[in-house]
Amino acid sequence: MKINEVLTHLKDVYLDWFPFIANPLYMRDGSCITWTNRVPRMLDAPVMASEVASLVEDQQYTFQIYDGGSVFQLYYNFDERGNNLQSARLAFYHANADGLRFTKYNSSTDSGLSNNPNIENRFGTLDNDNTVNMFDKSNIGETDGGIFDEPVNWLRIEYDPENAKGILHYDCHMHLSAFPHSRLPVAGVPNPRQFIEFVMALCYPNLYEQHRLNEEGQYKTESNIVSVNSKCFPLAENKVFSQIAHFRIPFTN
């Protein structure tokens, strides 16, 4: 899969998921697929609602979810000719955490997490059907010199063959907010349509059912999902795949 094909996929994503997905900022910059005025930034766990608000305000995203304002970041780095993928980072960040409010969080210590009983098990829930119309920064209020903030759910897939180190750090792996320091092996690099498809099914199942499925829970149009999976980044089989459970990126000829 070449760089121009990735760009086409991004256009197809927007056409396919409009109006659920809004504010496209994707672009090609030399040998990279990125977004307008990208500023490289890694969000450390826990990712807070205020940090997602900052991404939105600075327009550091590829797409937004119209209902709720959550953001996608899709970055693909190719060789100079645009033929071979060198690295990739595909991320999704929820804009809120189901409307729950936690105690004041102090980013300089762990105390805001460890002493808060409401925080337990919050990182593991990616499904959120109670979103509001676009991101409302008023949800983040200031009091007594601090910020009432909340951790949000997120996931990120990274392709980084230069720094691969076997099972625990396979060249293509997924980070989940439930296990931020773990790297789950992924067999294949998702194209843009595959990544958006995965996130929409995982994080917005009601919307996904409405958009894609019939009353029996099957795809309304089988050819559509075949099209989503028809272009991929071929990766050689690796012994890791026979050693431990992993995610597989589908490929349809």
N, C-alpha and C positions, 0 to 999 in steps of 0.2 A: 504494500500500500504506500503510495507516494504522497508528497506534501499537498499537491493539488487535489487529490482525492479526499484528503482530510478536510480541506477547505470546503469542498462540495458537500461532505457529510454534515458539516456545521450548518450550511444553508438548508439542507434537508431536515435537520433537527428542528430548526425554527419553523419551517413550513408544516412539519408533521405535528408539532406540539403547540402551535399557536391556537388559542390565546393563553394556554396554561403557562407557557414560557414567554418571558418578555425581555425587553432591553438588551438585544444582542450587541456585544462589543467585540466579537471575535475579529481577528485580522491575521494576515500573513506579514511577518517581519523577517525578510531575508530567508533563512533556512528554518524558521520557527513558525509554528502556529501558536498564537498568543492572544492577548486582548489589548485594547487601546491603552497606551501609556502604562504598561505593566511595570510594577515595582516588585521585584522578588521579595517575598516575605513568607516565612514559615511560622504558622501559629502553633505555639506550644500548648500541650494539654495542661489543664482543661481550657478549651476554647470558650471564651465568654461572649455573651450576647453583644456586649459593647464592642468587641473586636469585629464581629460580623457587621455591626452598624458602621464601623470605620471602613470596612471593605466596600460597603454600599456607598457611603458618602464619597469615598475616593474613586469610585467606579473601578474597583479592582476585581472584575469578574467577567466571565464569558456570557452567561445568561443569569437572569433571575427567575424564580418561580413567582408568577403573578400574584397568587394568593398566599401572602405571608412574607414575600421578599427574600426568601432563602437564595443562596447563590451557588453557582457552578463556576469552577475555575478549570479550564482545559488548556494544557500546555504540552506541545509536542516539539521536540528538537531533532531536526534531521541533519544529514551531512550536507555539504555545500551544494550538491546537485539536487537535493530534495528527494533522493531515492531511498535512502536507508535511515530508519529511525535510530537515533542515538540515545535518547532518554525521553521520559514523559512524566508528567504529574497531573493527575485528574482528581479533582476534589469537589466535595459537596459540603456546605455548611448550613445547618438550620439557622434561621434568624431568631428563633425563640425556643423555649423549653416547655411547651404545652401551657404557657401562661403562669407557671408556678414562680413564686418569688422566694429567694433564699435570703439568709441573713447576710449582712454586709461582708463582702469578700475582700480580703487583704491580699493582694497579689505578691507581697513580699514574704508571706509565710504559708504554711499548709493549714493553719488553724481554721480558716474559713471553711475548709472542706471537712476536716477530721472531726470538728465539734458540731457539725450540722446534721441532725438526724434525717432531714429531708433530702439530703444529697444521695443517700444510699440507693443504688440501682438506677439512678437517673441517666447514667451514661449509656446504658444498654438499649434504650428505647428510641428507635429511629422513626417509628410511625407517629404521625401527628396530623389528625384530621380537624384540629381546632385552631387553624391558622386564622389570621386577620388579614385584611386587605393591605398588602404591602407592609414594609417594615416601619413600625412606629417607634421612633426614638424616645417618645415620652414614656415608654415602658421602663426605661432605665432612669431612675430618679436619684437625685443626690440628697443626702441628709447627713447632718453632723460631720460634714467634711469628707464623707465617704460615698461610695457608690453602691446602690442596691443593684447587683448584677446577677447573672445566672449562667451556669455552664450550658452549652448547647450540644446537640448531637452532630456528629460529622463522620465522614469517611473519606479516605484518600487512597488512590492506587498510584504506585510509583514504579517506573521502569528505570533502573539504574544499574546496568550490567557492569560498569567499571568498579562498583563498590560491593558486588555480590559476594556473599560468604556462606554459601551452602543453605541448608534447610532453614535456619533461623533468619537468614537475610538473603532470600532468593532474589534474582535480578528483577523479577516483577512480583510485587507484593502489595498487600492491602493493609492499611492502618484503620482501626475502628476506634471510635471514642470510648467504647466499653473496655478496650484493651490497648491503650495508646502506645505502649512500649513493645507491643508484639507486632510481628510482620507475618501475615498469612500468605503463603505462596499462591500465586495466581498463574495459571497456565495460559499465557497469551496476554497481549496488550489490547485493551478494548479500543475499538474505534469510537469516535464521538457519539454515534447513534447508539452503540451498545452500552456505553457508560450512562447516558441519559436514560435509556430504557431500564437499566438495572436500578438506578436511583429512584425513578418514578414508581417502579413496581414495589420496591422495598419500602420506600418512605411515604408514598401516597397511594396505597392499594385501592382505596375507593375511587380515586380519580383514574387510576390505571384501568380498573375494571370498566368504568364508564367509557373510557377512550378506546380500549383495545378488545375487550372480551364480550362474549355473548352470555346468555343466561346460564349456560352450562359451565361457564368459566374457561371456555376455549377461545382461541383467537377468532375474531370475526372474519378476518382475512388472513389466511395462512401466508400468502405471498408477501404481505407487508413485513412480517417478522423474518421471513427468508431474506428480504432486501436489507433489513437491519444488519443481519449477520453475514452478508455476502462478501464484504470486503473486510479483511483483517490483516494483522501483522503476523506473518508466519514465524513461529518460534520452533526451534529444534526440540525434540523430545529430550527430557532430562530425567536422570535417575531419581531426582527429588519426587517426581510425580508417582513413582512406584513405592516410595518410602513413607509418605505421610499424606493425610487428607489435605485437599487443596481446592481452590476455586478454578473452574475451567471456563475460558472464553469460547463460546460456540463459533463455529465456522461452517458456512454453507456454501458449497461450490455452485 
